[in-house]
Amino acid sequence: MFSRVTRSILAATAAIAIVAACGVSGAQAAAPGDTYSNPVSQSFADTYADPAIIQGKDGWWYAYATADPLRSGGPSVIGHITRTRDFSSWEYVGPIFTSANRPSWATRTAGLWAPDVRYINGKYVMYFTVTDTTLNPGNDNAIGVATADSPAGPWVPTDQPLVAPRGPKGDYYWTIDPAGFTDTDGNQYLYWGSYYGGVWVTRVSKDGLTTTGEPKQVGHWDRYEGSYVVEHDGWYYLMASSANCCAGPATGYSVFVGRSTSPMGPFVDREGRDMNASVTGGTILATQNGNRWIGAGHNAMMTDAQGRDFLVYHAIPKDNAWLNEPFGINRRPMLIDKIDWIDGWPVINAGFGPSDTPMPGPVTTSLVRATPWEPANGLHRAKAVTDPQGGVSARIDGRVSTEQIPAGDVRVRFDLKSEQPATVFLGEKNRQIKVWVDPMAGTLTASANGRTVTDVLPAAEGWRTVAVELDKGRLTAYVSSEDLADPSAIVRMDLGDFELPAAPLRINGNGLVDNLTVARPAVEDTVPSPQPKPGTVLLTQDFSKPLDSGWSWIRPDSSIRTSPQGLTWPLKGVDLTGTGGSGALLLRDAPSGDWIAETKFTLDLGSGTNNRNFQQAGLVVWRNDDDFARLGSVSIWGTRTVEYGRELAAGSDGRLIYGGAIIGANASTMWMRIAHHRDAAGDLLYRAGISTDGVHWIWGATWTFPAGSTPRIGIYAGGGASPAANAVFHSFTLSEAQSAPGTWPR
């Protein structure tokens, strides 16, 4: 959440604003078919940045946010807590911190940012950023930790940082954006870090309050922040955000992902590139698609009753980017969108990107007639009791059962509080699934179709979440502390054509059960959204030959020459950014309709061990020197990457602002595309695509130009003369775009 530009630190002594609740205490759970619209925070906040989420043992979903005013013109609050039953009606709970519980080691003006909440051994544990401590002079940010018995607080911080300020005195690394994680062996981990210092992981103690062992860097020094790790199908996935979080209408913040067989990494992307390498890896999970949202990033994740994962994140409305005034606090409301796991990789809405129309919401209801957070009314022979954390829970003593569940695939999820063994039964007789949760033996066991699989169940206090799912012949059962895609024990079996008959769900044991849901497993999209493809070629320029008459130069440079290799363009210390811009541009008018521009060029930027800031070359969409988008292979400090930048004038004084979106890794020879589309409102959408072989393409962020404008398309190079380097452009092609319905943003 740290920007590359200075961000104002909110005063810690600002008044607290308690916002009137939009939801009601008795809100009903969301049923299949219920919809929501982004931003989900609109009823209680104009901005709700760096969101985290957890389902409390009381059945409410609690969402947390960084310290910003909730409403335009409102006072600053030291972090926020809201809650919902159904993701459409919300209650504002209150601030995370006040003067009464502010960390003693945080300075009076320190910002308290980016909370992440976990349930560990019967306690809620919150990790958070402190931007300035009393331990050293200067902004020496650190990671704090606090505990509570309830997700609503009150939160009690420890008397010292969990991760202390790092780096040379006076030049402290960005130690921000923490997120916890529990491994399948029960070990606890903490991820944190940002651009100046990198993303790191370390083991933490069983109570989550002390770091243990040596930290390891898993995200590049200059590339990632806002890390978040989940387990899925035996892999560990590191999600992290990249680029400037807070550049107003030029924000290109996006979420990337890599995976590993270990929570300590290394995390590599779909192409096998390490997220900690100089040519930095990362597969796009969420990025702007040309609708109202830009700057999608800093995410958490949740799973609904059907087992569908949802990304929880913030984004910026491009036409209303600031909370109060231009160049002030960025307006970053909270959004959610479904995750589809396609070929082992997560992407939101099958690749269509952030939604701005009504969408099917998370399912929080049940097939059985029981209120999930008051389950005794749907469990025969269970007694309603009150638990300090669970609220109205069901006490079981022996075997309890629900009404009959229809035949077929099913997903059961509930919270269990017991030190005694408990058994879940699905189906009957010869077609039955049994799952044993045995804290005494320390095992999780599943049995079906004559087979048995067991995993170690680590010791833990308090409540545990149990989930059992049969989906298309695959049985999955897991135990987790808080069900944030971080199971502490998991078993899986492929059962072929095994089918469950209609039968009651039965649970046998002694203890408490709460938040019980029975649902059909989610049906995910398995085919990614179609991507722009070139059709009929409109023109081709071979740059080893003279330029055709359609080209024209802006600031022509006699050192740029045609050669047998192509158009050789010596890099100079020029840039397009800033008032007026400098450096040559080679442009031509764009055709009408939907089209794709493509160029092939060579630029060797070396490795990340030498500083070549900010040498680059690529494609440009140019309206004028103060209104353009450029797609370039670029050296940014220690990274070599492809950035899709945007400069425009903003605010009443027309001040320039520049931001960018990262598309992916670069190579010495690159193919780049920009696909153009005019949307229903007449706005001009330009989407970026890159390739390192000219065959396989990665499509990323979209920038928008206003209706009625007529940007030109072309090529550029520059950014620095030392060390000496040439960009050599080989070809340029304009084609009609064969975009299938649905390719462009909905």
C-alpha positions in Angstrom: 0.0 0.0 0.0 3.1 2.3 0.1 3.2 4.4 -3.0 6.4 5.3 -4.9 5.4 8.8 -4.3 5.2 10.3 -0.8 1.9 9.6 0.9 0.5 11.7 3.7 0.5 10.1 7.1 -2.9 10.4 8.8 -2.8 12.0 12.2 -3.3 9.5 14.9 -5.2 12.0 17.1 -8.0 12.7 14.6 -11.6 12.3 15.7 -13.3 9.0 15.3 -16.3 8.8 13.0 -18.8 6.1 13.7 -20.9 5.6 10.6 -24.5 4.8 10.8 -25.1 1.1 10.1 -26.7 0.3 6.8 -27.3 -3.4 7.5 -29.4 -4.8 10.3 -28.4 -7.2 13.1 -30.7 -9.9 11.8 -29.6 -9.8 8.2 -30.3 -13.0 6.3 -27.5 -15.0 4.7 -27.1 -14.8 1.0 -28.8 -17.5 -1.0 -27.8 -18.9 -4.4 -29.0 -16.4 -7.0 -28.5 -13.3 -4.7 -26.4 -10.6 -6.3 -24.2 -7.8 -5.2 -22.7 -4.8 -7.0 -19.2 -3.3 -6.6 -18.1 -1.5 -4.6 -19.5 -3.6 -1.7 -18.4 -0.9 0.7 -20.6 1.9 -0.9 -23.3 1.8 1.8 -20.8 2.6 4.6 -17.7 4.1 3.1 -16.3 6.0 0.1 -12.9 4.4 0.7 -12.0 1.1 2.4 -8.4 0.4 1.4 -6.2 -2.6 1.9 -9.1 -4.8 3.0 -8.8 -8.0 5.0 -11.6 -10.4 5.9 -12.4 -13.2 8.2 -15.6 -15.1 9.2 -15.9 -14.8 13.0 -17.0 -17.8 15.1 -20.2 -15.8 15.7 -21.0 -16.3 12.0 -20.5 -12.7 10.9 -18.0 -11.8 8.1 -15.7 -9.1 9.4 -13.9 -6.8 7.0 -11.0 -4.6 8.1 -9.4 -1.6 6.3 -6.5 0.8 6.6 -6.6 4.2 8.3 -8.4 6.7 6.0 -11.5 8.8 6.4 -14.5 6.7 5.5 -16.4 9.5 3.8 -15.3 12.4 1.7 -14.7 15.3 4.1 -14.9 13.0 7.2 -12.3 12.7 10.0 -9.5 10.2 9.9 -10.1 6.9 11.8 -7.3 4.6 13.0 -8.4 1.6 10.9 -11.9 0.2 10.4 -14.1 -2.8 11.2 -17.4 -3.6 9.4 -19.4 -6.8 9.2 -22.0 -8.6 7.1 -24.0 -11.7 6.9 -24.7 -11.6 3.2 -22.3 -9.2 1.5 -25.0 -6.8 0.6 -26.1 -5.4 4.0 -23.2 -4.2 6.2 -22.8 -2.8 9.7 -20.0 -0.4 10.7 -18.6 -1.8 13.9 -16.1 1.0 14.7 -12.4 1.8 14.7 -9.6 -0.7 15.3 -7.5 1.6 17.4 -8.3 4.7 19.5 -6.2 6.7 21.9 -7.0 4.1 24.5 -5.4 1.1 22.7 -2.9 2.7 20.3 0.4 0.8 20.4 2.7 2.5 22.9 5.7 2.3 20.6 3.9 4.1 17.7 4.6 7.8 17.4 1.7 10.2 17.8 1.5 10.8 14.0 2.2 7.3 12.8 -0.2 5.7 10.4 -1.7 2.3 11.3 -2.3 0.5 8.1 -3.1 -2.7 6.3 -4.6 -5.0 9.0 -4.7 -8.7 8.6 -6.7 -10.9 11.0 -6.3 -14.6 11.8 -7.8 -17.0 14.4 -4.9 -18.7 16.3 -5.3 -21.0 19.3 -8.6 -19.5 20.4 -7.6 -15.9 19.9 -8.0 -13.4 17.1 -4.6 -12.1 16.0 -4.2 -8.9 14.0 -1.1 -8.0 12.1 -0.8 -4.3 11.1 1.7 -1.7 9.8 3.0 1.1 12.0 4.6 3.8 9.7 6.7 5.4 12.4 8.0 4.1 15.7 9.5 5.7 18.8 12.5 3.4 18.5 14.4 5.4 15.9 14.3 8.9 14.3 12.6 9.0 10.9 9.9 7.0 9.4 11.0 3.6 10.6 8.0 1.4 9.7 7.4 -1.9 11.4 4.9 -4.7 11.8 2.7 -4.8 15.0 0.5 -7.5 16.4 -2.6 -7.3 18.6 -5.0 -9.9 20.0 -8.7 -10.0 20.9 -11.3 -12.4 22.0 -13.7 -11.1 19.4 -13.1 -10.0 15.8 -14.9 -6.8 16.8 -12.2 -6.1 19.4 -11.2 -4.6 21.7 -7.7 -5.1 20.3 -4.7 -5.3 22.6 -1.4 -4.6 20.9 1.9 -6.0 22.2 4.4 -3.7 23.8 6.9 -4.0 21.0 6.9 -4.7 17.2 6.6 -8.2 15.9 8.9 -7.2 13.0 11.2 -4.3 14.0 12.3 -1.5 11.6 15.0 -2.8 9.3 17.8 -1.4 7.3 20.5 1.3 7.8 19.5 4.0 10.3 17.8 6.9 8.5 17.1 4.8 5.5 14.7 2.1 6.8 13.3 -0.5 4.5 9.5 -0.5 3.9 8.4 -3.0 6.5 4.7 -2.9 5.8 1.6 -4.9 4.6 1.6 -8.0 6.8 -0.4 -11.2 6.2 -0.4 -14.4 8.3 -0.7 -18.0 7.0 -1.0 -21.5 8.5 0.7 -24.4 6.8 -0.8 -27.9 6.5 1.6 -29.0 9.3 0.2 -26.3 11.6 3.2 -24.0 11.4 2.5 -20.3 11.4 4.0 -17.8 8.9 4.1 -14.1 8.4 4.6 -12.3 5.0 5.4 -8.6 4.8 7.3 -6.0 2.8 7.2 -3.6 -0.1 9.2 -2.1 -3.0 12.0 -0.7 -0.9 13.2 -3.8 0.8 11.3 -6.7 -0.9 8.6 -9.1 0.3 9.7 -11.5 3.0 8.4 -14.5 4.9 9.3 -15.8 8.3 8.0 -18.5 10.7 6.1 -17.2 13.7 5.4 -18.9 17.0 2.4 -21.1 17.7 0.5 -18.2 19.2 1.4 -16.0 16.2 3.0 -13.3 18.4 6.8 -13.9 18.0 8.9 -14.4 14.9 11.1 -17.5 14.9 13.9 -18.6 12.5 15.4 -16.6 9.7 13.3 -14.5 7.3 13.5 -15.3 3.6 12.9 -12.9 0.7 10.3 -14.2 -1.8 9.3 -11.0 -3.7 11.7 -8.7 -5.6 13.1 -5.6 -3.9 11.5 -3.2 -6.4 8.3 -5.0 -7.5 5.8 -6.3 -5.0 3.8 -5.4 -1.8 0.5 -6.3 -0.2 1.4 -10.0 -0.1 -1.2 -12.7 0.7 -0.7 -16.5 0.6 -3.2 -19.3 0.2 -3.1 -23.1 -0.3 -4.9 -24.6 -3.2 -4.8 -28.2 -4.5 -1.4 -28.9 -2.9 0.3 -25.6 -4.0 1.1 -22.5 -2.1 0.1 -19.3 -4.0 1.7 -15.9 -3.3 -0.6 -13.1 -4.3 1.1 -9.6 -4.4 0.4 -6.2 -5.8 2.6 -4.2 -8.1 3.0 -0.6 -9.3 1.8 2.7 -7.6 -1.3 2.1 -5.5 -2.3 5.7 -5.3 -1.7 7.8 -8.5 -5.3 9.0 -8.8 -6.7 8.5 -12.4 -3.3 7.1 -13.5 -3.2 4.3 -11.0 -2.3 0.9 -12.6 -2.0 -1.2 -9.4 -2.6 -4.9 -10.2 -2.4 -8.3 -8.4 0.0 -11.0 -9.6 0.5 -14.5 -8.4 3.2 -17.2 -8.3 3.1 -20.6 -6.7 5.4 -22.9 -4.8 5.6 -26.3 -3.1 6.6 -24.6 0.1 5.3 -21.6 2.0 8.9 -20.3 2.1 9.0 -20.2 -1.7 10.4 -19.8 -4.3 7.2 -18.7 -5.9 7.2 -18.9 -9.7 4.6 -17.8 -12.3 2.9 -19.7 -15.1 6.0 -19.3 -17.3 8.3 -20.5 -14.5 9.8 -17.1 -13.6 10.7 -16.4 -10.0 8.8 -13.5 -8.3 12.1 -12.7 -6.7 14.2 -12.5 -9.9 15.5 -9.4 -11.7 13.4 -10.3 -14.7 10.5 -10.6 -12.3 7.9 -13.2 -12.5 4.2 -13.0 -11.7 1.0 -14.1 -13.5 -1.8 -11.5 -13.6 -4.6 -12.3 -11.2 -6.5 -9.0 -11.3 -6.0 -5.9 -13.4 -8.1 -3.0 -14.8 -10.2 -3.9 -17.8 -11.5 -0.5 -19.1 -14.7 -0.2 -17.1 -15.0 2.2 -14.1 -12.3 0.5 -12.0 -8.5 1.1 -12.1 -5.8 0.3 -9.6 -7.2 -3.1 -8.5 -4.9 -4.4 -5.7 -3.9 -5.2 -2.1 -6.1 -8.3 -1.8 -7.3 -10.8 0.7 -9.4 -13.9 -0.1 -12.5 -15.7 1.3 -14.4 -18.9 0.6 -18.2 -19.2 0.6 -20.5 -22.1 1.5 -20.2 -23.6 -2.0 -16.4 -23.6 -1.8 -16.1 -20.7 -4.3 -13.2 -18.4 -3.6 -13.6 -14.6 -3.8 -10.9 -11.9 -4.1 -11.4 -9.1 -1.6 -9.5 -6.0 -2.8 -9.7 -2.2 -3.3 -9.8 -0.3 -6.6 -10.2 3.3 -7.7 -13.1 4.7 -9.7 -11.2 6.3 -12.5 -13.7 9.2 -12.9 -13.8 10.0 -9.2 -10.3 9.1 -8.0 -9.8 11.2 -4.9 -11.5 11.2 -1.6 -11.4 14.9 -0.9 -9.5 16.9 -3.6 -7.1 16.1 -6.4 -3.7 14.9 -5.3 -5.1 14.1 -1.8 -6.2 10.8 -0.4 -7.1 8.3 -3.1 -10.6 7.0 -3.1 -10.2 3.2 -2.8 -13.5 1.4 -2.0 -13.7 -2.4 -1.3 -14.6 -4.7 -4.1 -15.1 -8.5 -4.3 -15.1 -10.8 -7.3 -15.1 -14.5 -7.8 -11.9 -16.4 -8.5 -11.8 -19.1 -11.1 -9.0 -21.6 -10.9 -8.2 -22.3 -14.5 -5.4 -24.9 -15.3 -4.1 -24.5 -11.8 -4.0 -20.6 -11.7 -6.4 -18.1 -10.2 -8.0 -15.3 -12.1 -11.0 -13.1 -11.3 -14.1 -13.6 -13.4 -12.3 -16.0 -15.7 -10.1 -13.1 -16.8 -12.7 -10.5 -17.5 -11.4 -8.5 -14.6 -13.1 -6.3 -11.9 -16.9 -6.2 -12.2 -19.1 -3.1 -12.3 -22.5 -4.8 -12.9 -24.6 -7.0 -10.6 -22.8 -10.3 -10.0 -23.8 -13.5 -8.1 -22.7 -13.1 -4.5 -21.0 -15.3 -2.1 -23.4 -18.1 -0.9 -23.8 -18.1 2.9 -27.0 -20.1 3.1 -27.6 -23.9 3.5 -29.6 -26.6 1.9 -30.8 -27.7 5.3 -33.4 -25.6 7.2 -31.0 -24.2 9.8 -29.8 -20.7 10.3 -26.0 -21.2 9.9 -25.1 -19.2 12.9 -27.9 -20.7 15.1 -27.5 -24.3 13.9 -29.4 -26.1 16.8 -32.8 -25.5 15.1 -31.7 -27.7 12.2 -29.8 -30.4 14.1 -32.0 -33.1 15.6 -31.0 -33.9 19.3 -28.8 -30.8 19.5 -29.2 -28.2 22.2 -28.9 -24.5 21.8 -26.2 -23.0 24.1 -24.3 -19.7 24.2 -20.6 -19.6 23.6 -18.4 -16.5 24.3 -17.0 -16.5 20.8 -19.6 -18.5 18.8 -22.7 -16.9 20.2 -25.7 -19.2 19.8 -24.2 -22.6 19.1 -25.4 -26.2 19.0 -24.2 -28.6 21.7 -23.9 -32.2 20.5 -23.7 -35.2 22.8 -23.6 -38.3 20.7 -25.1 -38.3 17.2 -27.0 -35.4 15.7 -28.4 -35.2 12.2 -30.0 -32.8 9.8 -33.0 -33.3 7.5 -32.4 -35.3 4.4 -29.9 -33.8 1.9 -30.7 -34.4 -1.8 -28.5 -36.9 -3.6 -25.4 -35.8 -5.4 -22.3 -33.7 -4.9 -22.3 -31.7 -1.7 -20.1 -29.4 0.5 -20.5 -29.3 4.2 -18.8 -26.7 6.4 -19.1 -26.0 10.1 -17.1 -24.8 13.1 -16.3 -27.3 15.8 -15.2 -26.8 19.4 -14.2 -30.1 21.0 -11.2 -31.9 22.4 -13.0 -35.2 21.7 -13.2 -37.1 18.4 -15.9 -36.1 16.0 -17.2 -38.0 12.9 -19.0 -36.6 9.9 -21.2 -39.1 7.9 -22.5 -38.4 4.4 -24.6 -40.9 2.5 -25.6 -44.3 3.8 -24.4 -47.9 3.9 -22.3 -48.9 0.9 -22.3 -45.3 -0.4 -21.0 -43.4 2.5 -18.3 -40.9 3.3 -16.9 -40.8 6.8 -14.5 -38.1 8.1 -13.0 -38.3 11.6 -11.6 -35.3 13.3 -9.6 -36.6 16.3 -7.8 -34.0 18.4 -6.8 -36.6 20.9 -4.9 -38.8 18.3 -3.9 -35.7 16.3 -5.4 -37.1 13.0 -7.8 -36.1 10.3 -9.1 -39.2 8.4 -11.4 -39.7 5.5 -12.9 -43.0 4.4 -15.0 -43.8 1.3 -15.4 -46.5 -1.3 -13.2 -48.9 0.7 -10.3 -46.5 1.0 -8.9 -44.5 3.9 -6.5 -41.5 3.9 -5.1 -39.8 7.1 -3.3 -36.5 7.7 -1.7 -35.2 10.9 -3.9 -32.8 12.8 -1.9 -30.2 14.8 -2.9 -29.4 18.3 -4.9 -26.2 18.6 -7.1 -24.5 21.2 -10.6 -23.0 20.6 -12.7 -23.5 17.5 -11.7 -25.3 14.3 -13.4 -25.1 10.9 -14.2 -28.5 9.3 -15.1 -28.8 5.6 -16.0 -31.9 3.6 -16.7 -31.8 -0.1 -17.5 -34.3 -2.8 -17.3 -32.7 -6.2 -17.2 -34.7 -9.5 -15.8 -37.8 -7.8 -13.2 -36.0 -5.8 -13.3 -36.0 -2.0 -11.7 -33.2 -0.1 -11.8 -32.8 3.7 -9.8 -30.2 5.7 -9.5 -28.6 9.1 -8.6 -24.9 9.4 -8.4 -22.3 12.2 -10.4 -19.7 10.3 -11.0 -21.1 6.7 -8.9 -18.6 4.8 -7.5 -21.1 2.4 -4.9 -22.1 4.9 -5.8 -25.6 6.1 -3.8 -27.1 9.0 -4.7 -30.6 7.9 -6.2 -31.8 4.6 -7.0 -35.2 2.9 -8.0 -35.8 -0.7 -9.2 -38.8 -2.6 -10.3 -39.5 -6.2 -13.4 -41.7 -6.0 -14.2 -42.0 -9.7 -18.0 -42.2 -10.3 -18.8 -42.4 -6.6 -22.2 -40.8 -5.9 -23.9 -40.0 -2.7 -27.5 -41.0 -2.1 -30.1 -38.8 -0.5 -29.5 -39.0 3.3 -29.2 -36.8 6.4 -25.9 -35.3 7.4 -24.9 -36.9 10.6 -22.3 -35.7 13.1 -21.2 -37.8 16.0 -19.2 -36.4 18.9 -19.2 -34.2 22.1 -18.8 -30.5 21.9 -20.1 -27.4 20.1 -21.0 -27.0 16.4 -21.7 -23.6 14.8 -22.0 -21.9 11.4 -23.2 -25.0 9.6 -23.8 -24.9 5.9 -24.6 -27.6 3.4 -24.4 -26.5 -0.2 -23.8 -27.8 -3.8 -20.1 -27.3 -4.7 -19.4 -24.2 -6.8 -19.3 -24.6 -10.6 -16.3 -22.6 -11.8 -15.6 -21.3 -15.2 -12.9 -23.5 -16.7 -12.3 -21.6 -20.0 -10.5 -18.2 -19.8 -12.1 -15.1 -21.3 -11.2 -14.8 -25.0 -8.3 -12.4 -25.8 -7.9 -9.9 -28.6 -6.7 -11.5 -31.8 -5.5 -9.8 -35.0 -7.5 -10.3 -38.2 -7.1 -8.7 -41.6 -3.8 -6.9 -41.9 -4.3 -3.2 -42.7 -0.6 -2.3 -43.1 2.9 -3.6 -42.3 6.0 -1.6 -42.0 9.4 -3.4 -42.3 11.7 -1.0 -40.5 14.7 -2.2 -42.5 13.1 -0.3 -45.4 12.1 3.3 -45.9 9.1 4.5 -43.9 5.8 4.8 -45.7 4.1 8.1 -46.0 1.8 7.5 -43.1 4.5 8.1 -40.5 5.5 11.4 -39.0 8.0 12.4 -36.4 7.5 14.4 -33.2 10.9 16.0 -32.3 12.9 14.1 -35.1 16.3 12.9 -34.2 18.9 12.5 -36.9 20.7 9.7 -34.9 17.7 7.4 -35.5 18.5 5.6 -38.7 17.2 2.8 -40.9 19.6 -0.2 -41.2 19.5 -3.8 -42.5 18.5 -4.8 -38.9 15.7 -2.3 -38.6 15.2 1.2 -37.2 18.1 1.7 -34.9 17.2 4.1 -32.1 20.1 5.2 -29.8 18.8 5.7 -26.2 19.2 9.2 -24.8 18.4 10.9 -21.6 14.9 11.9 -22.7 11.5 11.1 -21.4 7.8 11.6 -22.3 6.7 12.3 -18.8 6.6 15.8 -17.3 5.5 19.0 -18.9 5.9 19.0 -22.6 8.0 15.8 -22.8 11.3 15.3 -24.6 12.6 12.8 -27.1 11.5 11.6 -30.5 8.2 9.9 -31.3 7.3 8.1 -34.5 3.6 8.2 -35.0 0.8 7.5 -37.4 -3.0 8.0 -37.4 -5.0 5.1 -36.0 -7.6 3.4 -38.2 -11.3 3.3 -37.4 -13.0 0.4 -35.7 -11.4 -2.2 -33.5 -7.8 -2.7 -34.3 -4.5 -4.1 -33.0 -1.1 -2.5 -33.3 2.0 -4.7 -33.0 5.7 -4.1 -33.0 8.8 -6.3 -32.7 12.0 -4.8 -31.4 15.2 -5.7 -29.6 16.6 -3.9 -26.6 19.1 -5.5 -24.3 18.7 -4.1 -20.8 21.2 -6.3 -19.1 20.7 -7.8 -15.6 19.4 -6.2 -12.4 22.9 -5.9 -11.0 23.4 -2.6 -12.8 21.4 0.5 -12.7 20.0 1.5 -16.1 17.1 3.7 -15.0 14.9 4.1 -16.9 16.0 2.9 -20.3 13.0 1.7 -22.3 11.3 1.2 -25.7 8.0 0.1 -27.0 4.6 1.3 -28.3 2.8 4.6 -27.5 -0.8 5.8 -27.7 -0.3 9.6 -28.0 -2.9 12.3 -27.8 -0.3 15.0 -26.9 2.8 15.3 -24.8 0.7 15.5 -21.6 -1.8 12.8 -22.4 -0.5 9.4 -23.5 -0.1 5.8 -22.7 3.1 3.9 -23.3 3.9 0.2 -23.3 7.6 -0.3 -22.8 10.3 -2.8 -21.9 12.0 -1.0 -19.1 14.7 -1.1 -16.4 13.3 0.1 -13.1 16.0 -0.1 -10.5 16.8 -3.7 -10.0 13.9 -5.1 -12.1 13.5 -5.7 -15.9 9.9 -5.6 -16.8 7.1 -4.3 -19.1 5.3 -1.3 -17.8 2.1 0.2 -19.3 2.2 3.8 -18.2 -0.3 6.6 -18.4 0.2 10.4 -18.1 -2.7 12.8 -18.0 -3.7 16.2 -16.6 -5.8 16.1 -13.5 -7.4 18.5 -11.1 -8.7 22.0 -11.8 -5.1 23.3 -12.2 -4.3 20.7 -14.9 -1.4 19.2 -12.9 0.2 16.2 -14.6 0.1 12.8 -13.0 1.8 9.6 -14.1 1.3 6.0 -13.1 1.6 2.6 -14.6 0.5 -1.0 -14.7 2.9 -3.9 -14.9 2.1 -6.4 -17.7 4.9 -9.0 -17.2 8.5 -10.0 -17.7 10.5 -8.7 -20.6 13.2 -10.1 -22.9 15.9 -8.8 -25.2 13.6 -9.3 -28.2 9.9 -8.4 -27.5 6.7 -8.4 -29.4 4.1 -5.9 -28.1 0.5 -5.3 -29.0 -2.1 -2.6 -28.1 -5.7 -3.5 -28.9 -8.2 -0.7 -29.4 -11.9 -0.7 -28.8 -14.6 1.9 -28.5 -17.1 1.1 -25.8 -20.8 1.8 -25.7 -20.2 5.2 -24.1 -17.7 6.2 -26.9 -14.6 6.0 -24.7 -11.5 4.6 -26.3 -10.0 1.5 -24.6 -6.4 0.4 -25.2 -5.4 -3.0 -23.8 -1.8 -4.1 -23.6 -0.4 -7.5 -24.7 3.2 -8.8 -24.7 5.1 -11.8 -26.0 8.7 -13.1 -25.8 8.3 -15.4 -28.8 5.7 -13.8 -31.0 3.3 -16.8 -30.5 2.2 -16.9 -26.9 0.7 -13.7 -25.6 0.0 -12.2 -22.1 -2.8 -9.6 -22.0 -2.9 -7.1 -19.2 -4.2 -3.7 -18.2 -6.4 -1.4 -20.2 -6.1 2.4 -20.2 -9.0 4.7 -21.4 -9.0 7.9 -23.4 -12.1 10.1 -23.5 -14.8 9.9 -26.1 -14.2 12.3 -29.0 -10.4 12.2 -28.7 -8.2 11.0 -31.6 -4.9 9.6 -30.2 -2.3 8.4 -32.6 -0.3 5.2 -32.4 3.4 4.7 -32.7 6.8 3.8 -31.2 9.2 5.5 -28.8 12.5 4.9 -27.0 14.6 6.7 -24.4 15.1 7.0 -20.7 18.8 7.3 -20.3 22.1 7.4 -22.3 24.3 5.4 -19.9 25.3 2.8 -20.5 25.0 3.2 -24.2 22.3 1.1 -25.8 20.2 0.9 -29.0 16.6 -0.1 -29.4 16.2 -1.7 -32.8 12.6 -1.8 -34.1 12.1 -4.6 -36.7 8.5 -4.3 -37.7 5.1 -2.6 -37.1 1.7 -4.1 -38.1 -1.8 -2.7 -37.9 -4.6 -5.3 -38.1 -8.4 -5.4 -37.7 -9.2 -6.9 -34.3 -11.1 -10.2 -34.4 -12.6 -9.9 -30.9 -15.1 -12.4 -30.1 -18.2 -11.3 -28.1 -17.2 -10.9 -24.4 -13.5 -10.2 -25.2 -13.9 -6.6 -24.2 -14.9 -5.7 -20.7 -18.6 -6.1 -19.7 
